[in-house]
Every structure is written in structure tokens, then in C-alpha cells.
């Protein structure tokens, strides 16, 4: 028999009645009934109720012990009386009458409770994360994460993927965020970078002749934290395949996600393969976002042409349109009973998000025609209303909200408005996982701050244009074989068919200011590898953290991470980041200077 236990705290049943057993665990709760002391003993697996009678030495010992102390008990399994059965516990039909007891470890006074799910400040929770993780919900979340990773790993192996580990100490690469740099002691003045992603290495694995690769890869990005993004490190299912096109990647990945979300979804419906495909351009128009929540039954329309016409007399919009603004309309069904404050509050909210406001009309049927009510209703002719009704699929009792601004702002505000209205009206089906692919991303974007063209996504993606035609097209009109997998408005993964042709890669990088010499220096390993015969290849990298966050129904990624950093990239538990000692700095040939303002 094991020194500490014959069973775990979720195993015992009526079939074990009258058996003497040994259990070890934490004191979860104590209930003193005068002549009896009840102890809920907890381990990783569950709870078992234990009982000790007053007047015994064990009673006095347990009475004084603080919650979360660790004990070993030996006792007899007895059937609970009918009225005391706990149907919520797997062990709820039995209890252990304690015959012997050993204290394995005493607990101090707790800085935060483990029993229950109270709201506690995050800094306290993270400082005492080992206690926070004992809470049932957190324990379940972290266990779920482990099960999800195991499931994914087994699926990938079943599909013929080989698991490899790529380097952690590597060279800096433009992946869209700042690098974490690691000084080299043996090479003074030089630095490694922690990988933002194994991008170049996984492509070189394909060049090396391996057909299907994956790893559960740690990725390090020095970026600001948010609810769905860790400020330091995250994990992703990194995968790559040779001799594939976009459809091959999709058909490989979709069954994995369908099976994964089916197994761990807690009864929700899941999109069946093939998942819906939406181009980037269509997504920005209809949903105002490249990560649309398809649970929301609202689609945005561009109505700029209608507002340009003489049938609409809204001069303030016309002036904006002449300055290259556009008009987007957000239709909302059956809101005729909503008070004026509903519309006014949305208008004020839009202003807080950086818009000039959120204009609106409401449709009311009058005999055989329709009237537009609201602050701007008088500016629309009957013909204009009919055109809006047809284009936006609205009728009596429905409303239209309008955004007039430059395209980037109009897309942003219309997308946020769509989500805001859906939440206000409770239009989102919480019992569904809606997947979709966003495809055909622009290869380049114009950086307003730097006043130059830059990559919009992954710089190693294959353009949707031949080499010989590259200089004939405006770079901002060039699309790439890039794609994102989105679920319920959360970007789960980005991916692409890769650019495996060196001369085309030089051409792609030249548009953002990289010379051939720059490319050779910055991506020496990659460009060298591609020059010795590279197969067409592609892949993607679903975020493990975001997948688990969705499955656990959590809104913050720190709730499914063992030891996360705070939003300010600090670790209250370990005190990191720490100052380096003078000896460490000397070894690295470094000196700390005053902060540069």
C-alpha cells in the first residue's frame, strides 16, 4: 500500500462500505457540530467527507488546525444517512470515520480563501498563485489546458505529423512585435532573441525534407497585455506541411478543431466542416473586423452611393464624402419599442470610441409607404428609404445606424457598434462556437506613423501574384495567401502558404525598403535554405491559450495560465523582472544607463 493513501478523494463509493482506507489531502472546510467535527478532505481529484467524534485526541488536533493544512487520515468507510447524502459529490453517499491521523504539513493564516470563488484583486491572486490554483475553478481550467494539449498532440501524431523542438535562443526576426533580447556572454556586445514564433525554423524543416511538422511551441513577444493576449509568453500549436495549398491546410485542420471543441465544449453547438470562408475585404465591409463574431445576426452595408445622391439631403455627410469619407449602415431589427435613451446612449458611446457620433433613423410604415423617424429622418426621400430598405434588409420597426468617416475609422466604429448593439439587445447565442476562415489578406499596409508601406501580416507569405507582374500593380492592392481562423470573434490562428521562391522574396521585401543585402543579412538562414530547393509549403499556428480560454468560457487569458505575468509584464510571485547584480553585468559586458527619455 502507498504510504500516504489507498484511494484518492474522489474514488470511494458505497461498494467500499466498512473498508478501512487511507486518504491524504488538504483540509478544505471544517464544520463543528459540537459532538462531531466534519472535515472535507480535498486532493487533486475531489472531496471526501471525514468525521471525528468529540472527546478524542484527533478531535482536538483537527479543531486547532487551520484550513489548507495537509493531513493523512486512516478510517472506516460508512454509509451516510439518507438525509445527509450529497448528490453534488462523487463521494456523496459515504463518509470516513477517522481512527488515526497524521499532520503532514500545517498551513499559516491564508491571504486569500481557497473555498468558494470570491473576487480577489489580481495582484494578490498572482502573488499567491499556488493558493489561487487550489480553487476549484482555477484547478479545472489548468487541468482542461493539460487535456486540450494532450488531445491536440495525439491528433497531430495520428495525422502523421512529427513533433520537433526548435531553438529558443535565436536571431531577431520581424514578426510584428518587439523581441526579448538575451545578451551573449561568449560574444560580448551581441544578443540572442527569444523567438516570437518558430517561423523560419519550421520553414527550414520543410526544406530539410520532413513532410509534416508540429510542436506545442513557446513564443515570446514584448508587447502590451490585454484580455486575450499575454504580455510575455504564449503557447501555440505550430504546424507546417509540404506540397500543400490553402485548401489542404484547411481540410487538415478543420476536423481537429471540430473534434477538439466537440470533446471539451460543455454542450455547445459547433460549426461543421467546412468552415465558412470570408475574404478580408468582405469581412471588413460586412462585420467591420477581420475577426468577426458570426453569432451576431447583423451585417453592415456600405451606403455611400445612396448618401451621394440627390435623394438624401444630409449636407454634413455629403461634405465628408467629398473629403473621401464613406458611409456604413448597421441595421437593427425590431427596436421600435426602444426608448430615445437607447439611441442617445449609443451615440455618446460612439463618441467615446473616437467617432463623431452614431446617426440613426427608425422605419415606420404609414399606409402604403414608409417614413423615417429620428434626428436625421427628414433628410431622406421615399426613394432613398426604399433603396436603404432593400440594401440593408430592413422594414417596419427596424432602425439603421450610420457612420460617416474615413474608411479605417468607419470600419472600426461600425464593427464595434455591431458588437455593442448585439450585447445591448442580447442577440449573441452563447451556446454556439462559430468558426470561419478569413482569407486573402493584403500583403502590405500603409503605416500612417512611419509614412511608408509595411507588411500587414506575415512577411513570408506567398503573394497572390506572379513575380513578373509584381511591379505592375500598386503594392497596396497585392493580396497574399494568408488566412486566419476565427471563433466567436476571437482570432485563434494565423497562417499562410509560404513564399518559397528566393527571387520573389527579395521582390516582396524590396517594397518595404529592404535591399537584397538587408534580406541576406537579416534572414540569412531562411534565404540560404530556400536557395537549395524548397517545396511549396504552408501551415498555421493556433494559439493554445485562446483555445482553452474559449473552452473554459473565460474572458481573460490569465485565468487559464499557470503562472501568468500581470498586464504590466510583472510576476508578483517570483518578483520578476529583477535587477541584475554587478557581477552578472560584468560577465555580460553590460552597463545600466539612466532611462533615455
Secondary structure, DSSP 8 states (H G I E B T S, - for coil): --SS-SS-TTT--GGGTT-EEEEEEEEEEEEE-SSEEEEEEE-SS-EEEEEEETTSHHHHHHHHS-TT-EEEEEEEEEE--GGG--TTSTTTTEEEEEEEEEEEE-----SS-SSS-----HHHHHHTHHHHTTSHHHHHHHHHHHHHHHHHHHHHHHTT-EE----SEE----SSSB--EEE-SSSTT-EEEE-S-SHHHHHHHHHTT-SEEEEEEEEE-B---BTTB-SSEEEEEEEEEES--HHHHHHHHHHHHHHHHHHHSTT-EE--SS-EEEEHHHHHHHHSSSS--TTS---EEE-HHHHHSTTB--HHHHHHHHTT-EEEEEEESS-TT--HHHHHHHHHHHHHTTSS--EEEEEEEETTEEEEESTTGGGB-HHHHHHHHHHHT--TT-EEEEEEE-HHHHHHHHHHHHHHHHHHTT---TTEE-EEEEE--BSEEEETTTTEEEESS-TTB-BSS-GGGGGGS-GGG-BBSEEEEEETTEEEEEEEEB---HHHHHHHHHTTT--HHHHHHHTHHHHHHHTT----EEEEEEEHHHHHHHHTT-SSGGGG-TT---TTS-BTTTTBS----HHHHHHTT--------
